[in-house]
Amino acid sequence: GLTGTDRDMLIDTCGTGGDAAGTFNVSTATAFVVAGAGLRVAKHGNRSVSSLCGSADVVETLGVNLDLSPEKVARCVEEVGIGFLYAPLLHTAMKHVMAARREMGVRTVFNMLGPLTNPAGANAQVIGVYSPALTEPLARVLAELGTHRAFVVHGAAGLDEISNTGESRISEVREGVVRTFTVRPEDFGVPRASIGDLLGGDREQNAEIIRAILAGEPGPKRDIVLMNASAALVAGGRARDLKEGVELAARSIDSSTARQKLGRLVALSQELAREA
């Protein structure tokens, strides 16, 4: 079982980026829902590389100030329960790589390195990868790194998250052991959708989609967020299984707690950015 208290669990939700499907920012929406369900989240993101709109772009459009030192991000996590780590500010070595990455516009080993170097030291992780062949190797690396609990996920239609469009492959790390299994939307109690139901757009459109989900709008976009939040809640020891995870995630949205987390993060990040 999980050691320590729930309060000590810190979860990181991060995709390797580079899935070319053009879906909205599922993991960003998921982070607020997970935080609303009482798990502390260090959301770890990057500027857009190969997808139209990276998570950092959307979070900024939602009003969060990303120009914060690691200490200030830590305060957000402590006080609000969610903080956003913008990779280039924190991994100086990665800065020079970003320009080269953008020129290539393709997936590289750096897309893989990002998620493995979470500066917050999260002890539970959900990481999305763009290829089913990567779930197990990445899970093994996390096990070696001493990650307490992690899900490395790949979804149907090439998504780097658990998908409601079909089967998803999950490699779970638990107490150093890796096990791989397949999940379907039915395992979460949500209906199947098509990839067209999940498409996003530019940062404004994606921010609008996330606001609508947090406001309780039903449909496939909400469902895929519930599925991914559920996995995070199981990894973080809040939910016993995927169905319970979906219930807790739905409650987080429908009680407006998830939306309040966004509002509080916007306010605190702007306040901290003004401080010397």
Steps between C-alpha positions, in 0.01 A plus 500: 500500500595865504730621772466835670192718499299607199625853561852387421401374158593737223392405152647613172291474185704553189493389139814448298336724243537426135174315443380637171128447556405865562290425809436766765729518806360206691775480763466870583126470565569177689744674735234738636251218544755290690590796721130558565473140618761571767825375351787747475610547140828620357396546140806492290488643155678654210448752223340357193744294298318282255139529607313814398471624852711378791377485857696810605329706229154400622576550867622853424185568299296383801671779697773317691834680523777258406788734569558362849808366674495136617448629856189690396365203307548297819291759688221458245507123557494548878232770514272415207584132449621550144805661344628526149864427426597655171789283383744748341499723810594205714731294280747758375680234301179439305476865389751465218331183392163671455606704196641192329189303590275758345701497180459126477138516612516129560511264791846456639660341799445835675125443487573187700739665745257774601264284706781311671653812646219647709675752726228473765601144582147370461464151643208396281487566130270458204698538181356481151712368215442519126582136425371178660853357482619765747272432796705216643855638447398832656329323791820303563704820512253650750523184712881531501471866595302393806161639392252378757207456263457587135288433197665537161214515252434487128153531353319382190548719191857579603406724793747561780225459758238246596241520225124459479535414130608139563756297691781658697818333613622569853831395652466536875791546737426391853763440767764449231297246301373573148181344366332580169129473427232633267201712598185591308256788546255244646744437789444863602128492435518755216370465142730468199572807288671577173821700464299776331317558830828589671656750262629829630628808322724792587571610856181710523279214383673251728468732801129536420462119484666463841281773651190324366610164645570659840157668480342154475427467128426133421630300205806312370748774600384481861509119481865479390594740781310285752690192378842661531417662834385160623837343415679781683278455806573127503874562457489757779315269737176701513283251313495122540417428137423669168122519552541665840756733340242611243246569778748713693602685183135569409437632852807726471350662189134503599566653842698779322809408704709442186397838359584668833850346486556673166373832638722476807806403296445798268471739796798364695732468199430861396554620857829308535622626162460860624708432812871570484 
